[in-house]
Amino acid sequence: MPINPFVKMTATVIRSLLGTSSCKMYPYTKPVFYTRTRGHISIDTEKCILCTLCAKKCPTYALKVDKPGKTWKIERTKCIMCLACVTACPKKCLHTENQYSPPVCSKTEEVFNVEPPAPAKAESCPDKNASV
């Protein structure tokens, strides 16, 4: 015999009134971010070589790399967290933080000044004609 919908609804109402709140009290209790949460993209500016691969792989064009100006820019409102830029980075200087980026009222770009590492000096090759 099926349960009357009114009885089912009354049981739900009583459980809601007598039980604990199911709402999160956000400003007072901070949310728990898990280790695999896709929060936002961050860059390690000391490792970046300004190769532009991340900007080329970004499907929403949220990234802009300016080699002459030595800047790396991201527009967070365009980023869809697909992680294409993170996987494309040859130096692994891009990674995801598990904290979300703060809310904004207008579209802005975050600009990071990047000083690429100096290229390693080539070691001198031994003379081919030198006798051992």
C-alpha positions, -999 to 999 in steps of 0.1 A, spaced: 0 0 0 16 34 -11 22 60 16 -1 90 14 19 120 0 6 142 28 20 119 55 53 117 37 55 156 34 45 159 71 74 136 81 98 157 61 86 189 77 89 176 112 124 162 105 134 197 91 120 215 121 136 193 148 168 184 131 200 205 126 202 232 99 212 221 65 224 256 56 261 265 57 268 296 78 294 309 53 308 340 68 311 324 103 322 289 93 347 287 65 342 260 38 364 230 37 384 228 5 395 193 -4 429 186 -20 415 179 -54 393 210 -55 398 230 -87 401 264 -73 422 287 -95 453 287 -116 485 300 -101 519 306 -116 555 302 -102 570 332 -119 606 321 -111 602 290 -133 583 305 -162 602 309 -195 574 328 -213 571 301 -240 534 310 -247 523 274 -249 498 279 -221 481 308 -239 480 288 -272 463 258 -255 437 279 -236 403 273 -253 388 305 -238 418 328 -244 419 336 -207 457 337 -207 480 363 -224 518 361 -224 538 392 -234 574 382 -241 588 417 -247 569 431 -217 578 400 -196 543 397 -183 518 368 -178 482 377 -176 450 358 -167 414 369 -169 398 348 -142 362 353 -154 371 336 -187 390 307 -172 369 274 -172 395 254 -152 400 229 -180 437 226 -170 449 226 -206 474 253 -197 487 233 -167 493 202 -188 509 221 -217 534 240 -195 569 225 -202 585 239 -170 555 229 -148 553 264 -134 514 265 -136 494 246 -110 460 247 -94 453 260 -59 424 245 -40 411 279 -29 387 297 -52 396 331 -66 379 360 -48 346 374 -63 349 404 -86 324 430 -98 342 437 -131 363 418 -156 399 424 -147 432 408 -156 457 397 -131 492 406 -142 523 388 -131 558 401 -139 580 373 -150 617 374 -151 627 343 -171 657 324 -158 690 331 -175 699 304 -200 725 279 -188 759 285 -202 771 259 -226 800 239 -214 830 239 -236 835 208 -256 868 189 -253 890 192 -283 885 163 -308 921 163 -318 934 162 -283 952 130 -275 943 111 -244 
